[in-house]
Amino acid sequence: MATTLSAIGLLVASNPVPESQTNQAWDVLLDVQAARGGPLHERLTAALREAIRTRRIAAGDLLPPSRSLAADLGCSRWAVTEAFSQLIAEGYLEARTGSGTRVRWSGDDGPASERAPVPAPHVDPPQFDLAPGLPDLRAFPRRAWANAVQSQVGAVAFTELGHPLPEGHPRLRELLTAYLRRSRQAVTTAQNVTLCSSVTDAVRRLCRALAAEGITAIGCEEPGWTRLRTVIRSAGLETVPIRTDEHGLRVTDLADHPGLRAVLVTPAHQFPRGTVLAPERRAALLRWARETDGVVLEDDYDAEFRYDRRPIGTLQGMDPARVVLLKSLSKTLSPALGIGWIVAPQRWTAHLRAYPGTAPPVLDQLAFAGMLQAGDYDRHLRRLRQRYHRRRDALVAEIHRALPDLRVSGIAAGIHLVLRLPDQVDSADVMTAAVSLRLADLRGYHATDDPAANGLVLGYGNLADPAVGDAVRALRDALRSAGLR
Ligand SMILES: Cc1ncc(COP(=O)(O)O)c(C=O)c1O
């Protein structure tokens, strides 16, 4: 019956329509596929409701008599009258003696926020995902996660099923401490680890803690991740752009801002330029923090993925009293999990934990703890590192082949790279032309105007391996339509 229903259009006479014109009535295809399952009258109800809500049938339209609709649809008249009465009861239809059944609901009553949305015109999503930001979502370790959830749910004491502790679950904090010492050369105890939902959340919390200490501005790498600048500003603090070059943050520029006592950096892999903070600058930055009684916020977002050597250890491990380490699972597992952490000196921790209701769900924390304990997280990272390494090599090789005159940089680590553009090609024009690609304009990460910012940021975390060649050819086409010779 579903086939018959989906194949037949519902003939609806528009009102007011003179008798003579009813033959010009229009067809509205009932989307019964979307209402699959369940008895026929329920599917018909759902399909009609959907047609009304999406305004394929408008208020005032006259529906065919139940007998002829049933004949058209090859179903019993009972099914049609059931569907009509249900929709009359819900207020979508109205029946008046002698004038048939009409659509009553216009969607215009009630506050705008409650009205049914007019469907947006269909736009094909970009075919190739080169946006920086996402890890390989296909590689999410479903089995390891499912096993971890299952075993934690089976083992958890009922006493732990209340509200999450503001600092996070003690087992996860212990396991994270061991992981951070081992893998990121962090120097910490579980006492200094606070669970949060993301780096974004971490920065939001830190802004309040800093403001409580009288800090009113944070130095931000220029260029840098726009979202964190927005978070800082919406917390009422000022953002001070500090330029970066091929060795990372220009630490000496901090002296141009007397009174500045906090700076946000991505030392292991500058976002978005992809450079590494040079060793002498790491030392100089920590010196600056000590001399100003300041604090360095270290965003360690994708440091695990380093391809030419072992990942660079954290700054936090070099001065745990002056550096706050921020990290989430967004780049290693999935942003869908909403798990992150902050490693901070004791003086900040009370502030960081003063947010009831914002800790990640207890069972998710325990599942991640289970993965850490079983070695599954380390295994996942090892596999991902190899996978990204191969993909990066393939992408860089394709770019060299298709676009031999363009310069690629920032490839030693992470899951994105920067493609510099020649003067005759404007990155904004490429963005407009690149309809089949999701990518980022380097300029978008700049807080100030910089003519040298003409470039693209290409992420390869979530790019499917077989699509690398086609993605680069699509990029070359976009560059050509933007003026590349
Ligand atoms: C520079 C940078 N830091 C941190 C993150 C992770 O942010 P969150 O944990 O808020 O998802 C990202 C993710 O795209 C990023 O690009």
The ligand as an SDF file (V2000), in Angstrom:
LIG
                    3D

 16 16  0  0  0  0  0  0  0  0999 V2000
   42.5380   26.4920   17.5550 C   0  0  0  0  0  0  0  0  0  0  0  0
   41.5410   25.5460   18.1430 C   0  0  0  0  0  0  0  0  0  0  0  0
   41.5370   25.3660   19.4710 N   0  0  0  0  0  0  0  0  0  0  0  0
   40.6560   24.5220   20.0490 C   0  0  0  0  0  0  0  0  0  0  0  0
   39.7550   23.8060   19.3060 C   0  0  0  0  0  0  0  0  0  0  0  0
   38.7780   22.9060   20.0010 C   0  0  0  0  0  0  0  0  0  0  0  0
   37.7350   23.6800   20.4210 O   0  0  0  0  0  0  0  0  0  0  0  0
   36.4600   23.0730   21.2000 P   0  0  0  0  0  0  0  0  0  0  0  0
   37.0180   22.1850   22.2510 O   0  0  0  0  0  0  0  0  0  0  0  0
   35.7920   24.2790   21.7650 O   0  0  0  0  0  0  0  0  0  0  0  0
   35.6560   22.3330   20.2080 O   0  0  0  0  0  0  0  0  0  0  0  0
   39.7060   23.9840   17.9290 C   0  0  0  0  0  0  0  0  0  0  0  0
   38.7050   23.2510   17.1340 C   0  0  0  0  0  0  0  0  0  0  0  0
   38.4290   23.5010   16.0000 O   0  0  0  0  0  0  0  0  0  0  0  0
   40.6320   24.8760   17.3290 C   0  0  0  0  0  0  0  0  0  0  0  0
   40.6260   25.0710   16.0030 O   0  0  0  0  0  0  0  0  0  0  0  0
  1  2  1  0
  2  3  1  0
  2 15  2  0
  3  4  2  0
  4  5  1  0
  5  6  1  0
  5 12  2  0
  6  7  1  0
  7  8  1  0
  8  9  2  0
  8 10  1  0
  8 11  1  0
 12 13  1  0
 12 15  1  0
 13 14  2  0
 15 16  1  0
M  END
$$$$
